[in-house]
Amino acid sequence: MAERAGPQLYSIAAHRGFADALVAGIVPRYAETDFGLARLTLLVPSSRAARTISEAFTRYAGEHNLNGLLMPRMAMIGDIDLAENLGALLDPLSARAIPPAVEPTRRQLELAQLIEAAFDASEREKPGTAGLLRLAKEMGGTIDRLIAEEVTPDQLLSDPVKDRFPEIAQHWQDNLWLFATVQRTWFTLLEERGEIELAERRNRLFDAASKAWAYTPPSSPILAVGVTSAAPALARLLRTIADLPKGAVILPDLDLTMSDAAWDELGRAGHSDEESAEVFGRKDAVTHPQYHLKLLLNRMGVNRAEVDPWHRKGMTAAPPERSRAISSLFMPPIASKAWAKLEDKDRRLSGVKILELATLEEEAQAAALAIRQALGVPEKRVALVTPDRALARRVVSHLKRWGINADDTAGEPLHLTAPARLLLQLAEIVADAAAPVALIAALSHPLVKQGEGRQDWLAALRKFEHELRGPRPAPGLASLAAAAKKAGVEDWWADVQPIIGQMAALGENEQLDLFEVLERILEIAQALAGDALWANHDGRALSHFVEDMRIHARAVPTALKPGELPIILREAMADVSVRPPYGGHPRVAIYGLLESRMSRADLVICGGLNEGVWPRIPSPDPLLAPAITRALGVPGSDFRIGLAAHDLAGAMGAPEVFLMRAERDAEGPTIPSRFLLRIQALLGDMGAGHRERELPQWAQQLDRLAPRTEPYEQPKPDPSAALRDVPIKVTGLDRLLGDPYQFYAQEILKLRELEALDAEPGPAWQGTVAHEILERWHEASKADPKADILAIADEVLEEKNTHPLLRGLWQPRLVKALEWVVGKIREDAAKRVPIGSEIKGSMIVGGVRIYGRADRIDRNADGSVAIVD
């Protein structure tokens, strides 16, 4: 890497493999005999990038038989999207002149209160606490974006913004007013407390480091590697590093082969909407994979011609033709007309295969098969890159078929982990008045009562659950206690009732305090699960989450309704990603898009290449209209499409690449990703040679070719005479004649179909209710011949906790039937006299006892009796 005048900037092409190529160039230049790379400092975008580079150093040392290698110091730029802070180099202990940053959780709670006050002042209908917290989260993200882009509050209502008002709807204007009002109040509150926003503190720390290094250049080399964020403050820092005598900036896959005309077609990145005149009849091409890099160069004040190509390649480099094809693939619209004249060498994507599978399941099967096949080659590394976490989990599950333990380094949301699910189930008990589904789910949770007593606990719970099956009982502990008594588990219920009683008492309040209810739920969870709740990496993540929320919920009192509790906790947990402890297969990696940056493998599988998945459909900012963000010079939501395209371009630089999609998902047919359509269009007639045909067939046949067991013969029950000696219900005679096997299962094997918890009331339940109403009316009529059957019906339906919707639909028909019954009975009062109701009886026929129950028996005027059903 020769010294030259001007800023030191380099680009590592996609086909070279960023991390391995970076290490291959750094070690020969910066390694010292006695100190190795210890004097070198690398500024990397995230802790994930630091780990990727560390692994590349390890591979390099192994390939070159180095006995040891002192690693460089790595300082994280940090990433707000990944909830990462700056490293100690950029945020030293001596930076006390810069105010501390407000904690994110406290900011969300306080913003929710300010938003509520703004709604009250405007007399607009305000959402509940869960909605306010959701809006506070969105507002916090918007504040961060504007601070990162160095947009001041005064600019929000400046003339360029006001000029846009005629073209935006009224609700956008109202949202802008809400945002501007809350933001000003919030910044005033922070100033009074001596705090600033985290994004503002990052900007100040970047500027402080930039000024310090420009004034006193470090004596040791500093390299900024893999940083692509175009925030103005970070761009200034990168420019300072590029100008240092021993500094350099190394960018990932900046296309140096793109023509000047195509580069100009990307637009005047970094200028406001008024300054960014249309180029080639189009505005800035923010969805292009090179746009964010052009924006970064513009903000650094660097011309693309000043960037040199990196001089080394990595261990997993692809042929140079790959980068030329990727450059052609993502040409801007006007420049893409050159496709018609492209030579085959500029279209060549050798090593790239396209797989279109029928379903998501087949896609996961094919990906797992490809990984299994690749691991058969010694030292071959394979990576699955996908933004679809459900697909990643399916692939992890399928790999276990062959004993391959693969870690999804993107992690899983906290609310999907076992400890967090227990907390959410307890919150649902509070919200839903101890309804059976949430109650049984919490009490049977795998973490509850672990140890020797769990078997007895589950045995009692199953009996209790059996009694709760069917329509939901009346709310309150009385109905639950009655079910426990009927199930014969009173001793077990005596231990459980105090726990359930605490949660039921919480649910009876109109409003709860977030801190207090969280404290109570944590006490209950601890009583049920003990220390198992906090064990393992997911338990530790939950511990950090609840401690953070407890601290800030105590400082910022937050009132909520019981029904909002599980919603608030679930949405807060969804923002926390729980990553595994990296104990999986050393040659298999599963990445999300953020985690895949700078990573490389011999085989890269890009999964989920459907529109809406890769790239995701951009959602507009709920507070600022697109016209407003353009007027402020802030990249819109489409900007992330360009980042997704850049991630795909980087992944396609691997020696072998599989591009996968499913033609159908759970909702129906899917649309291929716009990126995949461009690849197919670029390949043209060559596309047939890039179709992978074996893996889809294997995926389809994998389960079909599994050893098949012989089908069971048709059941032919032949119980002994002793087993057949069972009494028969009168209503069971038809069943015995029409379906002997069902009779055998129910009466001899004692198998009954179980109703679901919270089941919808069916005809059998309705018949039972009608019988109970008539029975009570019959008993009441003995004392009062004018007893009101409709009042009795209301009483019974109330006791049965009948859902209002069912009462509205069924009760009118029931009333008509009851009125007819009462009228008929009173009409026949002179002809027949009721003897009794719900009378049981039996008889012996051919040695078999036949029994039944008569709904009512009347004595006719002639002395005969009549059975009423």
PyMOL commands that set and color helices and strands:
alter all, ss='L'
color gray80, all
select helices_A, chain A and resi 14-16+18-30+47-63+80-82+104-122+129-148+153-156+159-162+165-167+170-193+198-215+232-243+260-265+291-300+304-306+321-329+335-341+344-347+360-374+389-402+414-416+418-431+436-443+454-468+477-487+490-507+514-534+536-555+562-574+593-596+626-631+639-651+674-690+694-701+721-724+730-738+740-748+763-783+789-799+804-827
alter helices_A, ss='H'
color red, helices_A
select strands_A, chain A and resi 9-12+41-44+73-76+222-225+247-252+307-309+352-357+382-385+412-413+512-513+559-560+577-578+588-591+603-606+656-662+664-665+668-669+728-729+832-845+848-860+865-868
alter strands_A, ss='S'
color yellow, strands_A
deselect
rebuild
show_as cartoon
